[in-house]
């Protein structure tokens, strides 16, 4: 049954109202818990929910990093500009509190990982650390940066290394156990979602769809 819908013309909305609608509709969003270092090797960690994987060949992920209100780069965007490297750490339920501590707007000289009591594991393919408590981490080199106006950078990173907790992956089949990953998603406002309620839905072939439709017609 079709529903009635409220209509919003984005050309007539403020940036804040567009933001509220988008984060309320595009849900749940995966969380990139990004670790970087600056030109002096000082680490930084911050979560971003404008994040996803865009390609497997080449392996590309994207994060959206908003600037400060005065248009200064956030530490993550600045660090990626000067080092061209970053690591995306996946957030599970056990990592939620540590992630939230790293979302506090500390000054640039504060080590967020230390404040959050998290383990910085030296990078293998990149100089920035990965988070030892994360169920998975993607080490990335900057591929492309898209500056959208003055307020936001879209940073594409090419994945050069992947680390997955031993109990969450079959290294031979390359199969990741979604339940053991126990990933967290971002909703609108202050909301989050767990991924423990899962189900399978295979994509139908044309023949399977036609057979299902024929069976439905027969049943009626």
N, C-alpha and C positions, 0 to 999 in steps of 0.2 A: 504494500500500500504506500502510495506517495504521501509525503509530509509537506506542510507549509514551511517556508524558510525565511528567516530574517535576512535582508540584503544589506551589505556594507560596501560602499564605494570607496576604495582605498585612496583615490585621488583627493577625497574630501576629508580624510581622517588625519589626525595628528600621528606622528611617529610612535608615540606612546600607545595610542589606541590600536594601531596596526600591530604593534608588538604584543599587546594583550590578547588580541584575537589569534594571532599566529601561534603563540605558545600554548593557547588553550585548545587549538585544533590539531596541530601537528604533535600528536602524543601516541605512545611514549617516545621520548627522544633518548638515544643512547648518550652516555656521559663520557667525554674525553677528560680524564684526569691527567693533565699535561705537565710533564717535567721538562725543564730547559736549564741551561746555564748561560750566564752572560760572558762577555769577552774575558773576564778574569776567572772564570770557572766557578763562580758562585751559583748554587742551584736555586731554582724557583719551582713551585708547584701550584697549579690552579686548575679548577674544574670548569669545563665548558660543555653546554648541552646543545649548542648548534654544531653538531658533529655527525659524520657518517662516513661509510666506505663508499667510494664512487666507482672503482674499477679494480679488477683483479689482474689485468694484463695491459698496462703496467699496474702494479698494486698501489692504488692511490686512496688516501683518506683526506677528508676536508674538515677543517675546524673554522668556525666563525668567531673572531675575537673583536669585541667592541672596544673602542678607545675610551679613555677617561672623558668626563664631561668637558674638560678644557682641551680636548683633542690630543692630549699626550698619549703615546702608546702605552698600553699595559705591559708589564714586565715580560709576559709570554711573547707578545708580538715583537717587542724590542729584541729580546734574546734570539728569537728565530731569525730576525733580520741580520743580526751581527754574526751568528754562528751557523745559520742555515740547517739547524738540526733540532729535533724535538722527539719526545717519546710520549705516546698515548698509552695510559694505563687504564684498564677497564675497572669499573667500580662494582664490587659486589656488596652484599648486605653487610658483611663484616667490616668493610672499608668505609662505610657511610659516614661514621663520626669523624674519622681522620680526614676524609674529603671535605667535610663541612668546616673543619678547622682551617684547611688550606684555602677556603673561599673567603676567609676574613681578609679585609684589605690592609694587610701589613705593609709597612714601607719596604722599598726594594732590598734593604740590607738584612732583612729577616729571613732566616731559613725556615720555610713553612713546614717542611718534612720533620725537622727537629721539634718544632712546636707541636706537631700532631703525633709525635712518637712513632713515626713511620721509618722504615728501613730504606736507605738509599743504596741501591746496588749499582756498582759502576757499570756504565754502558759498555756494550761489546762492539757495536757497529758505529756508535755515535758517542760523543763526549758526555752528554747529559745522562743522569742516572735514571734507572727505572725503579719502581716501587716494589720492594720485596713482598709486601702483603697483597699485591694485586693478583687476581687470578690469571691475568694475561696482560702482556705489554707489547706494543708495536714501536720499534725504533724506526724513526723516519728522517729522511733528508728533504729539505724544502724543494718542492718541484716548481710551484708557481704561487705568487701572491697577487690576489685581486683586491684592489682598493675600491670599495664601494662608497663613493662620496668621501666625507671627512670622518665618518663615524665608525667604520668597520672594515677590517681586513678579512678576506676569505683566504685561508692558507691551505694549499694543497701540498701534501707530503707523500713522498714515495717510500713505502715500507721496505726497509732493507733487512730487518730482523724481527722475528716474532718469538715471544717467550710465553708458554702456557704451563700452568701448574701441572705437575705430573699426574695427579689424580683426575684431571679434567680433560685429558687428551689421549687418544691412541696414536702414538707416533708413527706406527706403520700405516694405518688406514687414513691418517690425518683427520680423524673424526673427533670433534670437540663435544664433550658432554655438556649440553645446555643447562641441565639441572645443577651440575656441580659448579658451573660458572656462577650461578646465583646472581646474575647481573641486575643492576638497578637502572630504572629509566626515569627520566624527568617529565613531569607534567607541568601544567600552568601554575602560576603563583608559587607557593612553597611546596607544592605537591610532588611526590615521588611514587613510583610503582615498582613492585617486585615482579620477577619473571618466573615465579614458581608455578603459576597456573598456565600450563602449556598444552597444546594439542597439535596433532598432525593433520594436514590437509594436502594430499598430493595433487599436483596439477593434472587435469584431465587431458588425454589425447582427444583429437577430433572424434575418433571412433568411439571412445568411451562416452563422450558427451552425447553423441547421436544415439547410442544405445540407451543411455539414461533417459533421454527425451522420449524415445520410443516406448520405453517401459512406463513412463509417466502417462503418455497418451492412452496406452492399453489399460492402465489402472483406472482411468476415468471413464 
